[in-house]
Amino acid sequence: MLIPLDFTDLALALGLIAIAIAISFWQQLGLEGQFLLATLRTLVQLAVAGYVLAVVLDPDQPNPWLILAFGLLMLTLVSVVTRNRISQKVPKLFPWVWGALGLSAVLIVGYAQLLVIQPTPLYSPQYLIPLLAAILGNAMNAASIAGERLVTTLNRSQIEIETHLSLGATPTEAVKLYRTEAIRAGLLPTLNSMTIVGIATLPGILTGQLLVGVNPLDAVSYQILILLAIAVANLIATLVLTAGICRQFFNPEAQLQKF
């Protein structure tokens, strides 16, 4: 049975941040303002999200158009964050980010909803929204790492790439190694977390389900689904995004550009 937390309990939870701020001040880390700002943003953003989700996740009157609008809003926001983390100089990067994250989310969430969970109705927000949030959040991180690594590497490797081009390589062949390394970098955190899950760590979704009293075996089953879905979604997102970034670095005459 879930033990609800009232305002007094949340106030006590804020004591943890007070401790962090005190430690930062004691060690002269200069992180007091950042801790305070991050905490304020967390409180405001989650409070707003809680009220919005109370409407979107209404099991009695699920509105498919409201669910779609909320999903598109989530996709757009994570795309903006991802683009900013990668680069603001690469042209037409946002559409590639939006498309990569959107494609991965649609394919994997659709697969899970249609073939695995099979809720009634299929757009049941109780399952769709948390799954979409988990996939978009993780795909954002993977795409950010892969995209930033690729942009940095391409800008630093101009001479090597131009040498390959002068020897007859196509743009795709000239950047293949850099793209592969970027994709691996983006997927590494996901693969690392999968290798130690259940042994050294318990994922947040699994922990949350256990806290509300879900049967441990049921909670583990859903966690397995989510981890596998995240892994494939991250792969799709990084593949599409890195392909788009590579295209932006070459003009129609296959000449390398720098951003």
Secondary structure, DSSP 8 states (H G I E B T S, - for coil): ------HHHHHHHHHHHHHHHHHHHHTT-S-HHHHHHHHHHHHHHHHHHHHHHHHHT-SSS--HHHHHHHHHHHHHHHHHHHHHHH-SSSTTHHHHHHHHHHHHHHHHHHHIIIIII--SSTT-HHHHHHHHHHHHHHHHHHHHHHHHHHHHHHHH-HHHHHHHHHTT--HHHHHHHHHHHHHHHHHHHHHHHHHHBTTTB--HHHHHHHHTT--HHHHHHHHHHHHHHHHHHHHHHHHHHHHHHHHHTB-TT--B---
